[in-house]
Amino acid sequence: MQPTPETGNFIIEAFRGGGWGMYPIAIIFVLTIYLIIERYIALRSLSVDKEDFNEKIFGMVLRGDIRQAITFCDSRPAPLTNTLKAGLVQVVNRRPDEEVQVAMDGAALKEMPRLDGWTSYLAVFANVATLLGLLGTIAGLITSFRAVTFADPAQKATLLSAGISEAMNCTAFGLIVAIPALMAYGYYQTRIQRLVNDMNESSVNVMNLIVSNRDKIKD
């Protein structure tokens, strides 16, 4: 069944009918889509299979092959591997356990901005889109009632419905942008926290292995 011209052009007509407030919301929409895609690609590139990586790196530490473990970390650059590598380098340099832990803690803090990126702006975009929709709604209603005040009685109903339509379109578009932005923000925050937990857990486990196997470390 072919759509009628009215339904086929519904989105375009709704955008036009939303007034000036639709344009800044459209800009927020484009930025939101870009950021969602950028964060997905970035976090995917910054992730490693924790279980597989830890199994291999722990085995190397248990055998005392610290240099091999460092090389293995270099082959898979990511926040998790960079954090463990920082501690392993201190082990090779025969630094005390306290300095090994400090090195890993410092590396983890350094990696945090890479994980966070611009994720927080998704929440900002969600709030701004909602507020812009509300602002457009209020502006549409003000324009509508002002026009009705000075209009011919025969035109009042038409002008009033046009103003209400503008207000509702703006509100709907703002929510259409805000809802996915907020959902994406929650998803990425959860994913980032999981990566941070992986870094903390793995660094603690590696530290325990180093303390227990200092005598096995090869030069």
Buried (B, 14 or more C-beta within 10 A) or exposed (E): EEEEEEEEEEEEBBBEBBBEBBEBBBBBBEBBBEBBEEBBEBBEEBBBEBEEBBEBBBEBBEBBBBBBBBEBBEEBEBBBBBBBBBBBBBBBEEBEBEBBBBBBBEBBEEBEEBBBBBBEBBBBBBBBBBEBBBBBBBBBBEBBEEBBEEBEEEEBEEBBEBBBBBBBBBBBBBBBBBEBBBEBBEBBBEBBEEBBEBBBEBBEBBBEBBEEBEEBBEE
